[in-house]
């Protein structure tokens, strides 16, 4: 979405803006198209932002299969042995591992 809409804006700026002096009627469809593309880009960027977490996933969360160790924001405060223990626990259960890979939280 981001690249398609930014390409549309680039084409509009390079081609249509030069033609606006010659054909002022093109202003009517150009402005809504540019504003729509900018809106779509903003919402696409907001949609791809990760959730901000506290950085704490406990061993109980992993035992309950609720912890998500594949995102850096969830394990940056853990020590390396705790992180390895949690990852090994996650890798032992294929369903838990694959569901963690599919979902982002």
C-alpha positions in Angstrom: 0.0 0.0 0.0 2.8 2.4 0.9 4.8 1.9 -2.3 1.8 1.9 -4.6 0.4 5.1 -3.2 3.8 6.8 -3.1 4.2 5.9 -6.7 0.9 7.4 -7.5 1.9 10.6 -5.7 5.2 10.7 -7.6 3.4 10.4 -10.9 0.9 13.1 -10.0 3.6 15.5 -8.9 5.8 15.0 -12.0 3.1 14.8 -14.6 -0.1 16.4 -13.5 1.3 19.4 -11.6 3.0 20.7 -14.7 -0.3 20.4 -16.6 -2.3 22.3 -14.0 -1.3 25.7 -15.5 -2.4 24.5 -18.9 -5.5 22.7 -17.8 -6.8 24.1 -14.4 -9.7 21.7 -14.4 -7.3 18.9 -13.4 -7.0 20.5 -10.0 -10.4 19.1 -9.0 -9.5 15.4 -9.3 -5.8 15.9 -8.4 -6.2 17.2 -4.9 -8.6 14.5 -3.6 -6.4 11.8 -5.2 -3.3 13.2 -3.5 -5.0 13.6 -0.1 -6.4 10.1 -0.3 -3.0 8.6 -1.2 -1.5 10.5 1.8 -4.2 9.2 4.1 -3.7 5.7 3.0 0.1 6.0 3.5 -0.4 7.3 7.0 -2.8 4.5 8.0 -0.6 1.8 6.4 2.4 3.1 8.4 0.3 3.2 11.6 -0.9 -0.4 10.9 2.6 -1.8 10.7 3.8 -0.3 14.0 4.5 -3.0 16.6 2.8 -3.0 19.9 4.9 -1.3 22.7 5.4 -3.8 25.5 7.1 -3.7 28.9 9.8 -6.1 27.8 8.9 -8.7 30.4 7.8 -12.3 29.5 7.9 -14.5 32.5 8.5 -18.3 32.6 4.9 -18.6 33.7 3.7 -16.9 30.6 5.8 -19.3 28.5 4.5 -22.3 30.5 0.9 -21.1 29.9 1.9 -20.6 26.2 1.0 -16.9 26.3 4.5 -15.4 26.1 5.8 -14.2 22.7 9.6 -14.3 22.6 10.0 -13.7 18.9 9.7 -9.9 19.2 12.7 -8.1 20.6 10.5 -5.8 22.7 9.4 -8.8 24.8 12.7 -10.2 25.8 15.2 -7.4 25.9 15.2 -7.3 29.7 15.7 -11.1 30.1 19.1 -12.6 30.7 20.5 -14.9 28.0 20.0 -18.1 30.0 16.4 -17.2 30.7 15.8 -16.3 27.0 17.4 -19.6 25.9 15.2 -21.6 28.4 12.1 -19.9 27.1 13.0 -20.4 23.4 13.8 -24.1 24.1 10.4 -24.5 25.8 8.8 -22.8 22.8 10.6 -25.0 20.3 9.5 -28.2 22.1 5.9 -27.5 21.4 5.4 -27.2 17.6 1.9 -25.7 17.8 3.1 -23.0 20.3 6.0 -22.1 18.1 4.1 -21.9 14.9 1.2 -20.0 16.4 3.8 -17.5 17.8 5.3 -17.2 14.3 1.9 -16.5 12.8 0.6 -14.1 15.3 2.4 -10.9 16.4 1.3 -11.0 20.0 
